[in-house]
Amino acid sequence: MTPPAEANRFDLFAGLAANDTVPPPAVAETHLSTVFFAGSRAYKLYKPFDAGFIDARTADQRLALCRQEVELNRRFSPDVYLGVMHLSDDDGFAHDHAVVMRRLPADRRLSRLIGTGEGPDRLRDVARAVAAIHAAAPRLEAGPAAASAGADAVRANWEANFAVIEPHVGSVVPTEEFERVRTLAGRYLQGCAPLFEQRIRTGMVIDGHGDLLAEDIFCLPDGPRILDCLAFDGRLRHGDRLADLAFLVMDVERFGGMEAALSLTRWYREFSYESHPGSLAHHYVAYRANVRAKVACLRHRQGDPDAATQVADHHRRCRDHLERARVRLVLVGGTPATGKSTVATHLGQIAGWTVLRSDEIRRELEGRPADVTAERQRPPAEAFGEGRYHADAVDRVYETLLDRAVQLARLGESVVLDASWVDARRRLAARRAAAGAGAELIELHCDAPIELVRARIDERLRLGVDPSEASVEVAEAMRDRIDPWPEAARLDTRQPIERVVSEALTHAC
């Protein structure tokens, strides 16, 4: 039998079997509400104050909030949200209202299970449940609701958080850390605005949960129960499905570390068929950590003695994920056979970044196959400055290289650009392109003795499997004409490749 939506009384012991142990009464408090636990029930009352983003000063306002919470949360856990109870005086006047819920076993909270032996299985169950919820959630494809996932709206949300946190800067939050967070968040939103618009166009914006937390997910034998969606403001529930998941990823990391958070993300992608650049996931996790820092600031203002520590912890996690979200254009340069392509390939594989090679783009622009083994005979080598090495032809290659890199950067992808970069004019163009895309430019200069260069060129020309067709003569001519490159970190590629790549990662990350 479906319980009534509203009532004045609820049975404290309904649903308990005769031999069940009655759990003791308890009280829990958040910045917005107080929850009383009695028997098999939980009663949630909103605090009578105006928090800025939610106004619960009057009994009528609190009643509306309770009704909305029951209605919206039944989308996620219909058998948990039982209805609204009116708290009346002797004359029958309802002076307050409460959301009535089934009381779920505290030891089945996801937050308590993450570090146990069953933690991975429960995380997988939750990932499947969240993916199913997102698949069934209303899609927001146009109008103000969809625009809530645009870069401008996300920026406004960040700024709203900053406004609450800023009074605590210098005391609870270090000033330098606060400014770094503000800078990194703004830079990402400026550069990757096309990515946010692409997500809207491809149907990734939903009316979601808005407040997925490990404390509010209970792993029961017949599946997870997900509670406490953000009911009071639809604008805060509306957004990218990845932003909805990010709240839980952030919380799982807090309880179980980075490996547990990555597992949750991986399983969610498996069940949802959702695809995204890693930088966007880190940006949204950072935003969610910033939200929790804001909430902890409110609790600090209310006198919670533990809130200051929570503010610092959440804000630090926010900064760390924004650092991981940085979009980079990495120039890996050097004259032919100095090992730049090997370094670039390893960087791309380890960091998960896209690698663009000038040699492959040159062949493409010439209308030649990318697979060099498909050519029966290699074209004759050309002198430096002639044919495919003429300045106009080289400019065309570099322009194409940078254009593609910028397009990828604006979609949140970091890119490794494998080319010689011997010309200072082309490096300047790369710096301007990176700045325009809101990306950071990393410059790495590979170098090796000429004897080793000659040996490498002879070997790869003999094998005929590398896109580079530069001869020893071309390599020597380029070495003589390379412009000074003081901005680059020099990599000595005589060393074992593992050591060279480790140095490159140190500079790039």
PEURQUI-V357543 format. One record per pair of residues at least 4 apart in sequence whose C-alpha atoms are under 7 Angstrom apart, sorted by the first residue. I is the first residue (numbers start at 1). J is the second residue. Records with the same first field share a line. If there is no record, write none. Layout:
BEGIN
I = J, J
END
This chain:
BEGIN
3 = 82
4 = 83
5 = 82, 83, 84
6 = 83, 84, 85
7 = 84, 85, 86
8 = 85, 86, 87
9 = 85
12 = 38, 39, 40, 41
13 = 39, 40
14 = 40
16 = 20, 40
22 = 39
23 = 39
24 = 38
25 = 37, 38, 39
26 = 36, 37, 38
27 = 35, 36, 37
28 = 34, 35, 36
29 = 33, 34, 35
30 = 34
31 = 298, 299
32 = 46, 47
33 = 44, 45, 46, 47
34 = 44, 45, 46
35 = 42, 43, 44, 45
36 = 42, 43, 44
37 = 41, 42, 43
38 = 42
40 = 102, 103
41 = 100, 101, 102, 103
42 = 100, 101, 102, 103
43 = 98, 99, 100, 101
44 = 98, 99, 100
45 = 97, 98, 99
46 = 56, 62
47 = 56
48 = 56, 57, 58
49 = 55, 56, 57
50 = 54, 55, 56, 57
51 = 55
54 = 232
56 = 61, 62
57 = 61
58 = 62
59 = 63, 95, 96
60 = 64
61 = 65
62 = 66, 97
63 = 67, 97
64 = 68
65 = 69, 232
66 = 70, 84, 98, 99
67 = 71, 84
68 = 72, 231
69 = 73, 231
70 = 74, 81, 83, 99
72 = 231
73 = 77, 81, 227, 228, 229
74 = 78, 81
76 = 226
77 = 81, 225, 226, 227
80 = 101, 102
81 = 100, 101, 102
82 = 100, 101
83 = 99, 100
84 = 97, 98, 99, 100
85 = 97, 98, 99, 100
86 = 94, 96, 97, 98
87 = 94, 95, 96, 97
88 = 92, 93, 94, 95
89 = 93, 94
107 = 112
108 = 112, 113, 218, 219, 220
109 = 113, 214, 215, 216, 217, 218, 219
110 = 114, 214, 215, 217, 218, 219
111 = 214, 215, 255
113 = 118, 119
114 = 119, 120, 255, 256
115 = 119, 256
118 = 122
119 = 123
120 = 124
121 = 125
122 = 126, 219
123 = 127, 264
124 = 128, 264, 267
125 = 129
126 = 130, 224
127 = 131, 264, 267, 268
128 = 132, 268, 271
129 = 133
130 = 134
131 = 135, 268, 271, 272
132 = 136
133 = 137
134 = 208, 241
137 = 206, 207, 208
138 = 206, 207
139 = 203, 205, 206, 207
140 = 145, 146, 205, 206, 207
141 = 146, 200, 203, 205
142 = 146
143 = 147
144 = 148
145 = 235, 238
146 = 200, 205
147 = 153
148 = 153, 154, 235, 238, 239
149 = 153, 154, 196, 200, 205, 239, 240
150 = 154, 196, 197
151 = 155, 189, 193, 196
152 = 156
153 = 157
154 = 158
155 = 159, 189
156 = 160
157 = 161
158 = 162
159 = 163
160 = 164
161 = 165, 290, 291, 294
162 = 166
164 = 294
165 = 169, 294, 297
168 = 172, 173
169 = 173, 174, 175
170 = 174, 175
172 = 308, 312
173 = 178, 312
174 = 178
175 = 179
176 = 180
177 = 181
178 = 182
179 = 183
180 = 184
181 = 185, 319
182 = 186
183 = 187
184 = 188, 322
185 = 189, 322
186 = 190
187 = 191, 438
188 = 192, 438
189 = 193
190 = 438
191 = 410, 437, 438, 439
192 = 196, 410, 411, 412
193 = 197, 410
194 = 198, 410, 411
195 = 199, 410, 411, 412
196 = 200
197 = 201
198 = 202
199 = 203, 204
200 = 204, 205
204 = 240, 241
205 = 238, 239, 240, 241
206 = 238, 239, 240, 241
207 = 237, 238, 239
208 = 237, 238, 241, 244
209 = 229, 230, 237, 244
210 = 229, 230, 236, 237, 244
211 = 229, 230, 247
212 = 247, 248
213 = 217, 247, 248, 251
214 = 248, 251, 252
216 = 226, 227, 228
217 = 224, 225, 226, 227
218 = 224, 225, 226
219 = 223, 224, 225
220 = 224
230 = 237
234 = 238
239 = 243
240 = 244
241 = 245
242 = 246, 281
243 = 247, 284
245 = 249
246 = 250, 281, 284, 285, 288
247 = 251, 285, 288
248 = 252
249 = 253, 261, 264, 265, 285
250 = 254, 285, 288, 289
251 = 255
252 = 256, 257, 260, 261
253 = 257, 258, 260, 261
256 = 260
257 = 261
258 = 262
259 = 263
260 = 264
261 = 265
262 = 266
263 = 267
264 = 268
265 = 269
266 = 270
267 = 271
268 = 272
269 = 273, 274, 275
276 = 280
277 = 281, 412, 413
278 = 282
279 = 283, 324, 325, 326, 412
280 = 284, 325, 412
281 = 285
282 = 286, 321, 322, 324, 325
283 = 287, 321, 322, 325
284 = 288
285 = 289, 321
286 = 290, 317, 318, 319, 321, 322
287 = 291, 318
288 = 292
289 = 293, 314, 315, 317, 318
290 = 294, 314, 315, 318
291 = 295
292 = 296, 314
293 = 297, 310, 311, 314, 315
294 = 298
295 = 299
296 = 300, 307, 310, 311
297 = 301, 307, 311
298 = 302
299 = 303, 304, 307
300 = 304, 305, 307, 308
306 = 310
307 = 311
308 = 312
309 = 313
310 = 314
311 = 315
312 = 316
313 = 317
314 = 318
315 = 319
316 = 320
317 = 321
318 = 322
319 = 323
320 = 324
321 = 325
322 = 326
327 = 409, 412, 413, 414, 439, 440
328 = 414, 415, 439, 440, 441, 442
329 = 414, 415, 416, 434, 439, 440, 441, 442
330 = 415, 416, 417, 441, 442, 443
331 = 416, 417, 418, 442, 443, 444
332 = 340, 344, 416, 417, 418, 419, 443, 444, 445
333 = 340, 418, 419, 420, 421, 444, 445, 446
334 = 338, 340, 420, 421, 422, 445, 446, 447
335 = 420, 475, 478, 479
336 = 470, 475
337 = 453, 456, 457
338 = 446, 447, 448, 453, 493
339 = 343, 446, 493
340 = 344, 418, 446
341 = 345, 418
342 = 346
343 = 347, 501
344 = 348, 355, 416, 418
345 = 349, 355
346 = 350, 501
347 = 351, 501
348 = 352, 353, 354, 355, 416
349 = 353
353 = 413, 414, 415, 416
354 = 414, 415, 416
355 = 415, 416, 417
356 = 416, 417, 418
357 = 361, 417, 418, 419
358 = 362, 397, 401, 418, 419
359 = 363, 467, 468
360 = 364, 370, 467
361 = 365, 397
362 = 366, 397
363 = 367, 368, 369, 370
364 = 368, 369, 370
369 = 374
372 = 465, 466, 467
373 = 464, 465
381 = 469, 471
382 = 386, 387
383 = 474
384 = 389, 474, 477
385 = 389, 390, 391
386 = 390
388 = 393, 394
389 = 393, 394
390 = 394
391 = 395
392 = 396
393 = 397
394 = 398
395 = 399
396 = 400
397 = 401
398 = 402
399 = 403
400 = 404
401 = 405
402 = 406, 430
403 = 407
404 = 408
405 = 409, 415
406 = 410, 433, 437
407 = 411
408 = 412, 413
409 = 413, 414, 437, 439
410 = 437
421 = 426, 427
422 = 482, 483
423 = 427, 482, 483
424 = 428, 483
425 = 429
426 = 430
427 = 431
428 = 432
429 = 433
430 = 434
431 = 435, 441
432 = 436
433 = 437
434 = 438, 439, 440, 441
435 = 439
442 = 508
443 = 487, 488, 489
444 = 488, 489, 490, 491
445 = 488, 489, 490, 491
446 = 490, 491, 492, 493
447 = 491, 492, 493
448 = 452, 453, 492, 493, 494
449 = 453
450 = 454
451 = 455
452 = 456
453 = 457
454 = 458, 472
455 = 459
456 = 460
457 = 461, 471, 472
458 = 462
459 = 463
460 = 464, 465, 466
470 = 474, 475
471 = 475
472 = 476
473 = 477
474 = 478
475 = 479
476 = 480
477 = 481
478 = 482
491 = 500
493 = 500
495 = 499, 500
496 = 500
497 = 501
498 = 502
499 = 503
500 = 504
501 = 505
502 = 506
503 = 507
504 = 508
505 = 509
END
